[in-house]
């Protein structure tokens, strides 16, 4: 149908980051080409191992893996957010690429549709 970029900016102490991952996964069911950007506190989801998000830890890690491995979602993490969280050099989950803020904004503009959670 079209390109959509979902921005996960939510904190890890609430459900917003998990909701963004679930939204990205659901949008693939409507034949959208979906990109998921992990920014702000949500960038920690890119780290291996996934930080404890109790009660969302188990499901969100599995849903993020499904986005990458099964649904074909392009998952990007904002490099500046990783730096701000002290996660530079930490191993990232397979299939997640770090990207600078300017490049992410350009990718979002190219997608045409943004959903910010």
N, C-alpha and C positions, 0 to 999 in steps of 0.2 A: 504494500500500500504506500508506504512512505518511510522516510528516515525520522527517527525520534531519538533524542538524547535525554536520558534520565540522569539528573544530578542528585547524588546522595550526599547531602551535606549534614545530615542529622547527627546528633550526638549518640554515643554508644550507650548512654544511660537511659535512653528512651527507645521507642519503636521506630523512629523515622528512618534510620539507616536500613533496618530490616524491611520496612515498607517499600523503600526505593528499589531494593533488590527484587522483591516480589512483583513490583509493578513492571520492572524491566522484563522479567520472565513472562509475565502475563501478556505484555504487548506483542511478544513474538507469536502468540496464538492467533493474532489478528493479521499476521503476515507483514508486520512492520519490520524494517531493518533497525535494530535497536543497538544503541551504545549506552553503556552505563559508566558514568564518571563518579569516582569516589573522591570526594574533596572534604576539607575540614576534618572533623573528628572521624567521619566515615572512612577516611583513607586508611585507618588502622585495619579495616577489613581485608586489605590487600596483603597484610603481613602473614607469615607462616611462623608459628601457628596463629589461627584467628584468635583475637583476644576474647576473653570471657564476656559475653553479652547477656548473661543470665537474665531473663528466661529465654532470650532469643538466640543464644549461642549455637546450639545444635542445628535448629532449622535454618538459620541464615547462612551458616557455612555450607550446608547441603544445597540450599537454593542458589548460592553464588556459584558453586561447582556446576549445578545444572545449567545456569546461564552460560557458562563458559563451554562446558563439555557437550551439552545436549541441544541447547537452543541457539547457539551461534551468536550470542551477544558479545559485542566487542567491549571489553572491560578495561577502562583506563583509570589510572590513579594520578592525582595531581602531585607532581614532584614537590612543590612548595609546601603542600600539606604534610607530606611525609617528613620533610625537614622540620616543620613546625612541631611535629609530634615526636621528634627525636628518632625517627625510623629510617634515616638514611643508612643504607648498607644492610638493612635487615632483609632477609630473603622474602621475596614476594611469591604469592600463590601463582602457580603455573597458569599462563594465559592472561595475566594482568600486566599491562605495559605502563610504566611511568611516563608522564608527559608534562611539559611545562604549562603554566596557566594560559599563556598567550596562545599556544597551539590548541589547547582544549577549547578556548573561546572560539577560535577559528573553526574547529571541528563542529562545535555546536551551531555556529552560524550556518555552516554548510548543511547541517541536518535539517534546519528549517523549523523543527518543532522541539521545544524543550519542556521538560517537566522537572521542576525543582522540588525536592522533598527534604 
